[in-house]
């Protein structure tokens, strides 16, 4: 790879990242991302309700005592 193609790749990936961020940030209620985000949130929280062992595992691994 030459230096020119690296710069164009960096610019392309940064533009894609900016477009991805703006697709979440700009629309009211975060557009189509809201359904994806709430689906993932409810999926994992439902597992916390169903399994006492999973609830404790999440609680222990999220302990920030140090």
PDB file of N, CA, C and O in Angstrom:
ATOM      1  N   UNK A   1       0.830  -1.191   0.000  1.00  0.00           N
ATOM      2  CA  UNK A   1       0.000   0.000   0.000  1.00  0.00           C
ATOM      3  C   UNK A   1       0.868   1.244   0.000  1.00  0.00           C
ATOM      4  O   UNK A   1       1.857   1.342   0.726  1.00  0.00           O
ATOM      5  N   UNK A   2       0.480   2.161  -0.809  1.00  0.00           N
ATOM      6  CA  UNK A   2       1.204   3.424  -0.813  1.00  0.00           C
ATOM      7  C   UNK A   2       0.598   4.362   0.211  1.00  0.00           C
ATOM      8  O   UNK A   2      -0.478   4.107   0.753  1.00  0.00           O
ATOM      9  N   UNK A   3       1.298   5.441   0.463  1.00  0.00           N
ATOM     10  CA  UNK A   3       0.823   6.405   1.443  1.00  0.00           C
ATOM     11  C   UNK A   3      -0.489   7.044   1.002  1.00  0.00           C
ATOM     12  O   UNK A   3      -1.332   7.366   1.840  1.00  0.00           O
ATOM     13  N   UNK A   4      -0.671   7.230  -0.296  1.00  0.00           N
ATOM     14  CA  UNK A   4      -1.891   7.855  -0.801  1.00  0.00           C
ATOM     15  C   UNK A   4      -3.116   6.977  -0.528  1.00  0.00           C
ATOM     16  O   UNK A   4      -4.163   7.488  -0.131  1.00  0.00           O
ATOM     17  N   UNK A   5      -2.996   5.679  -0.735  1.00  0.00           N
ATOM     18  CA  UNK A   5      -4.140   4.804  -0.490  1.00  0.00           C
ATOM     19  C   UNK A   5      -4.433   4.688   1.001  1.00  0.00           C
ATOM     20  O   UNK A   5      -5.588   4.502   1.386  1.00  0.00           O
ATOM     21  N   UNK A   6      -3.429   4.791   1.832  1.00  0.00           N
ATOM     22  CA  UNK A   6      -3.682   4.768   3.273  1.00  0.00           C
ATOM     23  C   UNK A   6      -4.456   6.002   3.706  1.00  0.00           C
ATOM     24  O   UNK A   6      -5.378   5.902   4.516  1.00  0.00           O
ATOM     25  N   UNK A   7      -4.097   7.152   3.184  1.00  0.00           N
ATOM     26  CA  UNK A   7      -4.829   8.373   3.533  1.00  0.00           C
ATOM     27  C   UNK A   7      -6.274   8.295   3.067  1.00  0.00           C
ATOM     28  O   UNK A   7      -7.187   8.692   3.791  1.00  0.00           O
ATOM     29  N   UNK A   8      -6.479   7.788   1.869  1.00  0.00           N
ATOM     30  CA  UNK A   8      -7.853   7.692   1.376  1.00  0.00           C
ATOM     31  C   UNK A   8      -8.656   6.675   2.188  1.00  0.00           C
ATOM     32  O   UNK A   8      -9.848   6.880   2.419  1.00  0.00           O
ATOM     33  N   UNK A   9      -8.026   5.589   2.623  1.00  0.00           N
ATOM     34  CA  UNK A   9      -8.707   4.609   3.461  1.00  0.00           C
ATOM     35  C   UNK A   9      -9.047   5.206   4.829  1.00  0.00           C
ATOM     36  O   UNK A   9     -10.141   4.992   5.350  1.00  0.00           O
ATOM     37  N   UNK A  10      -8.117   5.945   5.396  1.00  0.00           N
ATOM     38  CA  UNK A  10      -8.367   6.591   6.686  1.00  0.00           C
ATOM     39  C   UNK A  10      -9.512   7.580   6.575  1.00  0.00           C
ATOM     40  O   UNK A  10     -10.388   7.610   7.440  1.00  0.00           O
ATOM     41  N   UNK A  11      -9.519   8.378   5.537  1.00  0.00           N
ATOM     42  CA  UNK A  11     -10.593   9.356   5.340  1.00  0.00           C
ATOM     43  C   UNK A  11     -11.922   8.648   5.112  1.00  0.00           C
ATOM     44  O   UNK A  11     -12.946   9.067   5.652  1.00  0.00           O
ATOM     45  N   UNK A  12     -11.918   7.587   4.323  1.00  0.00           N
ATOM     46  CA  UNK A  12     -13.142   6.829   4.064  1.00  0.00           C
ATOM     47  C   UNK A  12     -13.707   6.218   5.347  1.00  0.00           C
ATOM     48  O   UNK A  12     -14.909   6.307   5.595  1.00  0.00           O
ATOM     49  N   UNK A  13     -12.859   5.604   6.156  1.00  0.00           N
ATOM     50  CA  UNK A  13     -13.321   4.989   7.400  1.00  0.00           C
ATOM     51  C   UNK A  13     -13.788   6.032   8.411  1.00  0.00           C
ATOM     52  O   UNK A  13     -14.755   5.796   9.136  1.00  0.00           O
ATOM     53  N   UNK A  14     -13.118   7.174   8.469  1.00  0.00           N
ATOM     54  CA  UNK A  14     -13.566   8.248   9.350  1.00  0.00           C
ATOM     55  C   UNK A  14     -14.899   8.816   8.900  1.00  0.00           C
ATOM     56  O   UNK A  14     -15.748   9.129   9.734  1.00  0.00           O
ATOM     57  N   UNK A  15     -15.095   8.954   7.605  1.00  0.00           N
ATOM     58  CA  UNK A  15     -16.379   9.438   7.086  1.00  0.00           C
ATOM     59  C   UNK A  15     -17.491   8.433   7.384  1.00  0.00           C
ATOM     60  O   UNK A  15     -18.607   8.824   7.723  1.00  0.00           O
ATOM     61  N   UNK A  16     -17.190   7.145   7.259  1.00  0.00           N
ATOM     62  CA  UNK A  16     -18.186   6.119   7.583  1.00  0.00           C
ATOM     63  C   UNK A  16     -18.528   6.150   9.070  1.00  0.00           C
ATOM     64  O   UNK A  16     -19.695   6.010   9.438  1.00  0.00           O
ATOM     65  N   UNK A  17     -17.537   6.327   9.916  1.00  0.00           N
ATOM     66  CA  UNK A  17     -17.780   6.429  11.352  1.00  0.00           C
ATOM     67  C   UNK A  17     -18.597   7.650  11.704  1.00  0.00           C
ATOM     68  O   UNK A  17     -19.491   7.574  12.548  1.00  0.00           O
ATOM     69  N   UNK A  18     -18.311   8.765  11.081  1.00  0.00           N
ATOM     70  CA  UNK A  18     -19.078   9.991  11.316  1.00  0.00           C
ATOM     71  C   UNK A  18     -20.514   9.829  10.836  1.00  0.00           C
ATOM     72  O   UNK A  18     -21.446  10.261  11.515  1.00  0.00           O
ATOM     73  N   UNK A  19     -20.702   9.213   9.680  1.00  0.00           N
ATOM     74  CA  UNK A  19     -22.058   8.976   9.170  1.00  0.00           C
ATOM     75  C   UNK A  19     -22.832   8.040  10.094  1.00  0.00           C
ATOM     76  O   UNK A  19     -24.021   8.251  10.333  1.00  0.00           O
ATOM     77  N   UNK A  20     -22.172   7.017  10.611  1.00  0.00           N
ATOM     78  CA  UNK A  20     -22.819   6.097  11.543  1.00  0.00           C
ATOM     79  C   UNK A  20     -23.222   6.816  12.825  1.00  0.00           C
ATOM     80  O   UNK A  20     -24.333   6.627  13.320  1.00  0.00           O
ATOM     81  N   UNK A  21     -22.326   7.637  13.362  1.00  0.00           N
ATOM     82  CA  UNK A  21     -22.643   8.397  14.569  1.00  0.00           C
ATOM     83  C   UNK A  21     -23.793   9.361  14.331  1.00  0.00           C
ATOM     84  O   UNK A  21     -24.704   9.443  15.155  1.00  0.00           O
ATOM     85  N   UNK A  22     -23.772  10.088  13.230  1.00  0.00           N
ATOM     86  CA  UNK A  22     -24.831  11.056  12.948  1.00  0.00           C
ATOM     87  C   UNK A  22     -26.163  10.376  12.671  1.00  0.00           C
ATOM     88  O   UNK A  22     -27.216  10.956  12.937  1.00  0.00           O
ATOM     89  N   UNK A  23     -26.136   9.148  12.137  1.00  0.00           N
ATOM     90  CA  UNK A  23     -27.399   8.432  11.916  1.00  0.00           C
ATOM     91  C   UNK A  23     -28.057   8.065  13.236  1.00  0.00           C
ATOM     92  O   UNK A  23     -29.272   7.871  13.287  1.00  0.00           O
ATOM     93  N   UNK A  24     -27.276   7.966  14.299  1.00  0.00           N
ATOM     94  CA  UNK A  24     -27.837   7.709  15.622  1.00  0.00           C
ATOM     95  C   UNK A  24     -28.174   9.015  16.333  1.00  0.00           C
ATOM     96  O   UNK A  24     -29.211   9.108  16.990  1.00  0.00           O
ATOM     97  N   UNK A  25     -27.321  10.017  16.213  1.00  0.00           N
ATOM     98  CA  UNK A  25     -27.427  11.240  17.010  1.00  0.00           C
ATOM     99  C   UNK A  25     -28.500  12.200  16.521  1.00  0.00           C
ATOM    100  O   UNK A  25     -29.201  12.794  17.341  1.00  0.00           O
ATOM    101  N   UNK A  26     -28.649  12.368  15.235  1.00  0.00           N
ATOM    102  CA  UNK A  26     -29.517  13.413  14.698  1.00  0.00           C
ATOM    103  C   UNK A  26     -31.013  13.115  14.743  1.00  0.00           C
ATOM    104  O   UNK A  26     -31.767  14.011  15.122  1.00  0.00           O
ATOM    105  N   UNK A  27     -31.501  11.927  14.387  1.00  0.00           N
ATOM    106  CA  UNK A  27     -32.955  11.726  14.364  1.00  0.00           C
ATOM    107  C   UNK A  27     -33.571  11.761  15.763  1.00  0.00           C
ATOM    108  O   UNK A  27     -32.946  11.369  16.748  1.00  0.00           O
ATOM    109  N   UNK A  28     -34.814  12.242  15.818  1.00  0.00           N
ATOM    110  CA  UNK A  28     -35.563  12.222  17.071  1.00  0.00           C
ATOM    111  C   UNK A  28     -35.771  10.767  17.483  1.00  0.00           C
ATOM    112  O   UNK A  28     -36.083   9.927  16.639  1.00  0.00           O
ATOM    113  N   UNK A  29     -35.605  10.464  18.748  1.00  0.00           N
ATOM    114  CA  UNK A  29     -35.690   9.095  19.287  1.00  0.00           C
ATOM    115  C   UNK A  29     -34.690   8.152  18.624  1.00  0.00           C
ATOM    116  O   UNK A  29     -34.877   6.936  18.652  1.00  0.00           O
ATOM    117  N   UNK A  30     -33.653   8.690  18.040  1.00  0.00           N
ATOM    118  CA  UNK A  30     -32.532   7.941  17.460  1.00  0.00           C
ATOM    119  C   UNK A  30     -32.921   7.046  16.292  1.00  0.00           C
ATOM    120  O   UNK A  30     -32.245   6.051  16.035  1.00  0.00           O
ATOM    121  N   UNK A  31     -33.975   7.369  15.591  1.00  0.00           N
ATOM    122  CA  UNK A  31     -34.336   6.698  14.346  1.00  0.00           C
ATOM    123  C   UNK A  31     -34.477   5.196  14.479  1.00  0.00           C
ATOM    124  O   UNK A  31     -35.031   4.701  15.460  1.00  0.00           O
ATOM    125  N   UNK A  32     -33.974   4.471  13.489  1.00  0.00           N
ATOM    126  CA  UNK A  32     -34.099   3.010  13.492  1.00  0.00           C
ATOM    127  C   UNK A  32     -33.205   2.361  14.540  1.00  0.00           C
ATOM    128  O   UNK A  32     -33.385   1.185  14.854  1.00  0.00           O
ATOM    129  N   UNK A  33     -32.240   3.104  15.091  1.00  0.00           N
ATOM    130  CA  UNK A  33     -31.374   2.552  16.127  1.00  0.00           C
ATOM    131  C   UNK A  33     -32.147   2.278  17.413  1.00  0.00           C
ATOM    132  O   UNK A  33     -31.756   1.408  18.191  1.00  0.00           O
ATOM    133  N   UNK A  34     -33.240   3.008  17.648  1.00  0.00           N
ATOM    134  CA  UNK A  34     -34.005   2.825  18.883  1.00  0.00           C
ATOM    135  C   UNK A  34     -34.558   1.408  18.991  1.00  0.00           C
ATOM    136  O   UNK A  34     -34.521   0.809  20.066  1.00  0.00           O
ATOM    137  N   UNK A  35     -35.065   0.874  17.896  1.00  0.00           N
ATOM    138  CA  UNK A  35     -35.623  -0.483  17.945  1.00  0.00           C
ATOM    139  C   UNK A  35     -34.533  -1.528  18.182  1.00  0.00           C
ATOM    140  O   UNK A  35     -34.751  -2.496  18.911  1.00  0.00           O
ATOM    141  N   UNK A  36     -33.373  -1.339  17.574  1.00  0.00           N
ATOM    142  CA  UNK A  36     -32.254  -2.265  17.783  1.00  0.00           C
ATOM    143  C   UNK A  36     -31.771  -2.184  19.227  1.00  0.00           C
ATOM    144  O   UNK A  36     -31.574  -3.209  19.881  1.00  0.00           O
ATOM    145  N   UNK A  37     -31.583  -0.960  19.722  1.00  0.00           N
ATOM    146  CA  UNK A  37     -31.090  -0.745  21.077  1.00  0.00           C
ATOM    147  C   UNK A  37     -32.060  -1.283  22.121  1.00  0.00           C
ATOM    148  O   UNK A  37     -31.646  -1.961  23.061  1.00  0.00           O
ATOM    149  N   UNK A  38     -33.335  -0.988  21.964  1.00  0.00           N
ATOM    150  CA  UNK A  38     -34.308  -1.462  22.951  1.00  0.00           C
ATOM    151  C   UNK A  38     -34.478  -2.979  22.876  1.00  0.00           C
ATOM    152  O   UNK A  38     -34.719  -3.622  23.897  1.00  0.00           O
ATOM    153  N   UNK A  39     -34.356  -3.556  21.687  1.00  0.00           N
ATOM    154  CA  UNK A  39     -34.434  -5.008  21.559  1.00  0.00           C
ATOM    155  C   UNK A  39     -33.305  -5.708  22.290  1.00  0.00           C
ATOM    156  O   UNK A  39     -33.536  -6.694  22.990  1.00  0.00           O
ATOM    157  N   UNK A  40     -32.081  -5.210  22.135  1.00  0.00           N
ATOM    158  CA  UNK A  40     -30.931  -5.783  22.840  1.00  0.00           C
ATOM    159  C   UNK A  40     -31.084  -5.598  24.345  1.00  0.00           C
ATOM    160  O   UNK A  40     -30.825  -6.523  25.116  1.00  0.00           O
ATOM    161  N   UNK A  41     -31.507  -4.399  24.768  1.00  0.00           N
ATOM    162  CA  UNK A  41     -31.700  -4.108  26.190  1.00  0.00           C
ATOM    163  C   UNK A  41     -32.724  -5.051  26.815  1.00  0.00           C
ATOM    164  O   UNK A  41     -32.472  -5.633  27.870  1.00  0.00           O
ATOM    165  N   UNK A  42     -33.870  -5.201  26.172  1.00  0.00           N
ATOM    166  CA  UNK A  42     -34.918  -6.056  26.729  1.00  0.00           C
ATOM    167  C   UNK A  42     -34.530  -7.536  26.691  1.00  0.00           C
ATOM    168  O   UNK A  42     -34.906  -8.294  27.585  1.00  0.00           O
ATOM    169  N   UNK A  43     -33.789  -7.950  25.675  1.00  0.00           N
ATOM    170  CA  UNK A  43     -33.340  -9.343  25.597  1.00  0.00           C
ATOM    171  C   UNK A  43     -32.482  -9.704  26.806  1.00  0.00           C
ATOM    172  O   UNK A  43     -32.727 -10.714  27.466  1.00  0.00           O
ATOM    173  N   UNK A  44     -31.474  -8.878  27.096  1.00  0.00           N
ATOM    174  CA  UNK A  44     -30.579  -9.197  28.202  1.00  0.00           C
ATOM    175  C   UNK A  44     -31.233  -8.987  29.562  1.00  0.00           C
ATOM    176  O   UNK A  44     -30.960  -9.742  30.494  1.00  0.00           O
ATOM    177  N   UNK A  45     -32.084  -7.984  29.694  1.00  0.00           N
ATOM    178  CA  UNK A  45     -32.753  -7.783  30.976  1.00  0.00           C
ATOM    179  C   UNK A  45     -33.773  -8.874  31.254  1.00  0.00           C
ATOM    180  O   UNK A  45     -34.009  -9.212  32.414  1.00  0.00           O
ATOM    181  N   UNK A  46     -34.379  -9.428  30.220  1.00  0.00           N
ATOM    182  CA  UNK A  46     -35.299 -10.552  30.422  1.00  0.00           C
ATOM    183  C   UNK A  46     -34.541 -11.765  30.958  1.00  0.00           C
ATOM    184  O   UNK A  46     -35.059 -12.515  31.785  1.00  0.00           O
ATOM    185  N   UNK A  47     -33.313 -11.949  30.480  1.00  0.00           N
ATOM    186  CA  UNK A  47     -32.489 -13.064  30.973  1.00  0.00           C
ATOM    187  C   UNK A  47     -32.140 -12.873  32.443  1.00  0.00           C
ATOM    188  O   UNK A  47     -32.009 -13.854  33.174  1.00  0.00           O
ATOM    189  N   UNK A  48     -31.987 -11.620  32.891  1.00  0.00           N
ATOM    190  CA  UNK A  48     -31.713 -11.359  34.301  1.00  0.00           C
ATOM    191  C   UNK A  48     -32.895 -11.760  35.171  1.00  0.00           C
ATOM    192  O   UNK A  48     -32.711 -12.252  36.284  1.00  0.00           O
ATOM    193  N   UNK A  49     -34.106 -11.553  34.670  1.00  0.00           N
ATOM    194  CA  UNK A  49     -35.310 -11.904  35.426  1.00  0.00           C
ATOM    195  C   UNK A  49     -35.486 -13.415  35.479  1.00  0.00           C
ATOM    196  O   UNK A  49     -35.918 -13.953  36.499  1.00  0.00           O
ATOM    197  N   UNK A  50     -35.160 -14.100  34.400  1.00  0.00           N
ATOM    198  CA  UNK A  50     -35.396 -15.540  34.312  1.00  0.00           C
ATOM    199  C   UNK A  50     -34.390 -16.366  35.098  1.00  0.00           C
ATOM    200  O   UNK A  50     -34.752 -17.401  35.657  1.00  0.00           O
ATOM    201  N   UNK A  51     -33.146 -15.937  35.152  1.00  0.00           N
ATOM    202  CA  UNK A  51     -32.094 -16.755  35.750  1.00  0.00           C
ATOM    203  C   UNK A  51     -31.444 -16.019  36.920  1.00  0.00           C
ATOM    204  O   UNK A  51     -30.811 -14.978  36.744  1.00  0.00           O
ATOM    205  N   UNK A  52     -31.613 -16.578  38.110  1.00  0.00           N
ATOM    206  CA  UNK A  52     -31.005 -15.989  39.303  1.00  0.00           C
ATOM    207  C   UNK A  52     -29.475 -16.090  39.230  1.00  0.00           C
ATOM    208  O   UNK A  52     -28.772 -15.187  39.684  1.00  0.00           O
ATOM    209  N   UNK A  53     -28.965 -17.182  38.663  1.00  0.00           N
ATOM    210  CA  UNK A  53     -27.517 -17.355  38.526  1.00  0.00           C
ATOM    211  C   UNK A  53     -26.935 -16.306  37.578  1.00  0.00           C
ATOM    212  O   UNK A  53     -25.878 -15.741  37.855  1.00  0.00           O
ATOM    213  N   UNK A  54     -27.615 -16.045  36.469  1.00  0.00           N
ATOM    214  CA  UNK A  54     -27.147 -15.029  35.527  1.00  0.00           C
ATOM    215  C   UNK A  54     -27.194 -13.647  36.168  1.00  0.00           C
ATOM    216  O   UNK A  54     -26.311 -12.823  35.926  1.00  0.00           O
ATOM    217  N   UNK A  55     -28.209 -13.384  36.977  1.00  0.00           N
ATOM    218  CA  UNK A  55     -28.311 -12.117  37.696  1.00  0.00           C
ATOM    219  C   UNK A  55     -27.108 -11.915  38.607  1.00  0.00           C
ATOM    220  O   UNK A  55     -26.517 -10.835  38.629  1.00  0.00           O
ATOM    221  N   UNK A  56     -26.745 -12.944  39.355  1.00  0.00           N
ATOM    222  CA  UNK A  56     -25.595 -12.846  40.246  1.00  0.00           C
ATOM    223  C   UNK A  56     -24.285 -12.723  39.468  1.00  0.00           C
ATOM    224  O   UNK A  56     -23.388 -11.985  39.876  1.00  0.00           O
ATOM    225  N   UNK A  57     -24.171 -13.441  38.353  1.00  0.00           N
ATOM    226  CA  UNK A  57     -22.957 -13.356  37.535  1.00  0.00           C
ATOM    227  C   UNK A  57     -22.767 -11.941  37.007  1.00  0.00           C
ATOM    228  O   UNK A  57     -21.656 -11.412  37.042  1.00  0.00           O
ATOM    229  N   UNK A  58     -23.841 -11.321  36.518  1.00  0.00           N
ATOM    230  CA  UNK A  58     -23.760  -9.945  36.025  1.00  0.00           C
ATOM    231  C   UNK A  58     -23.434  -8.993  37.164  1.00  0.00           C
ATOM    232  O   UNK A  58     -22.628  -8.079  36.990  1.00  0.00           O
ATOM    233  N   UNK A  59     -24.044  -9.190  38.325  1.00  0.00           N
ATOM    234  CA  UNK A  59     -23.784  -8.322  39.472  1.00  0.00           C
ATOM    235  C   UNK A  59     -22.331  -8.417  39.926  1.00  0.00           C
ATOM    236  O   UNK A  59     -21.712  -7.397  40.230  1.00  0.00           O
ATOM    237  N   UNK A  60     -21.790  -9.612  39.975  1.00  0.00           N
ATOM    238  CA  UNK A  60     -20.404  -9.787  40.422  1.00  0.00           C
ATOM    239  C   UNK A  60     -19.423  -9.228  39.399  1.00  0.00           C
ATOM    240  O   UNK A  60     -18.456  -8.563  39.770  1.00  0.00           O
ATOM    241  N   UNK A  61     -19.660  -9.488  38.122  1.00  0.00           N
ATOM    242  CA  UNK A  61     -18.728  -8.996  37.102  1.00  0.00           C
ATOM    243  C   UNK A  61     -18.807  -7.488  36.922  1.00  0.00           C
ATOM    244  O   UNK A  61     -17.858  -6.884  36.422  1.00  0.00           O
ATOM    245  N   UNK A  62     -19.907  -6.865  37.312  1.00  0.00           N
ATOM    246  CA  UNK A  62     -20.027  -5.408  37.208  1.00  0.00           C
ATOM    247  C   UNK A  62     -19.665  -4.693  38.499  1.00  0.00           C
ATOM    248  O   UNK A  62     -19.843  -3.479  38.600  1.00  0.00           O
ATOM    249  N   UNK A  63     -19.160  -5.421  39.489  1.00  0.00           N
ATOM    250  CA  UNK A  63     -18.757  -4.805  40.746  1.00  0.00           C
ATOM    251  C   UNK A  63     -17.490  -3.987  40.524  1.00  0.00           C
ATOM    252  O   UNK A  63     -16.486  -4.504  40.033  1.00  0.00           O
ATOM    253  N   UNK A  64     -17.542  -2.732  40.884  1.00  0.00           N
ATOM    254  CA  UNK A  64     -16.393  -1.845  40.696  1.00  0.00           C
ATOM    255  C   UNK A  64     -15.835  -1.435  42.060  1.00  0.00           C
ATOM    256  O   UNK A  64     -15.736  -0.249  42.376  1.00  0.00           O
ATOM    257  N   UNK A  65     -15.477  -2.433  42.855  1.00  0.00           N
ATOM    258  CA  UNK A  65     -15.009  -2.182  44.212  1.00  0.00           C
ATOM    259  C   UNK A  65     -13.570  -1.681  44.251  1.00  0.00           C
ATOM    260  O   UNK A  65     -13.146  -1.109  45.255  1.00  0.00           O
ATOM    261  N   UNK A  66     -12.827  -1.882  43.193  1.00  0.00           N
ATOM    262  CA  UNK A  66     -11.424  -1.474  43.209  1.00  0.00           C
ATOM    263  C   UNK A  66     -11.233  -0.091  42.640  1.00  0.00           C
ATOM    264  O   UNK A  66     -10.107   0.403  42.581  1.00  0.00           O
TER     265      UNK A  66
END
